[in-house]
Amino acid sequence: MANRGPMFDLEDCEDVNLVDNKTTSESLVKAKGTKRLTGSGNEAGTNETNVKAKLWHESAFGKVLIGLIIGGILLVARLIFGG
């Protein structure tokens, strides 16, 4: 794993809330003028294999494909049953 910089490099920020972020970097946040930084469920230094890969139906292509299939089924149903 290459030594990369932090996932978030914040400079002059206020009220930062980080939720469920995972990075292969050694550190998650580098902050400078932060007044309030909160977070939950964040992980830094994870292996690339541990980061959850999207399943085919979670990707943009999968969502378009599912929409086309449903649209095709509705079109066939309309042609068969009239409408």
N, C-alpha and C positions, 0 to 999 in steps of 0.2 A: 504494500500500500504506500503510495507516494505521500510525502508530508505536504499537505495542502493547507491553505489558510482556512480561517473559520467560514462557516456557512453564511453567517450574517456579520457584516462589518458595519456597525452602526456608529455614526459620528455624534451628532447633536440631536438626540431623540428623547421623547417623553412618552410614558405609558405604552411600553412595548409588551405584548403578550404573545408568547410563542407556544404553540400547541401541536403535539404529535409530529415533530420534525426529526428526521433521521439523516445523518450525514456520515460519510466515510472520513471526513476531516477529523483531526485530533481535537479541535475545539468547535463548539457550536456558535458562540457569540464572542465578538470583540466589540466592546462598547466604550464610548468616551464620555459624553455628557448626559448619560442616562439618569432620569429622575426616578423612574419606577420600571423595573424589568421583572415580569412574571412569566412563568411557563410551567407546563406539565406534559409528561409523556415524551420528552425530547431525549434523543440519544446521539452521542458523538463517538467517533471511532469505531463504528460498526463495519463489519466486512461487507463488501459489495454483494456477496451471496445472501447475507442476512436481510438486505433491503427487499421488501416484498415486491415481486414482479407482478405487473398487471396481467390478469387473465385476458383471454381474447375478447370477451364480452365487456370488459372494462375500458378497453381502448376506444379511441374515436372511430376507427375503422369498424370495430365490432358493433358499436352502437348504430352506425349507419347501416350496416348489414342487417341487424335485427329489425330496424325500422323498415327497410326495403322488403324483408320477408313478411312482416305483419301487414304492410301495405298491399303486397301481392295477394295475401290470403283474403284480405277484405275486398279487394277488387274481384277476385274469383267468386267469393260468396255473393257479391252484389250481382254479378253476371248470371249466376246460377239461380238465385232466388228473386231476381228482379229488384227494382227499387227506384 
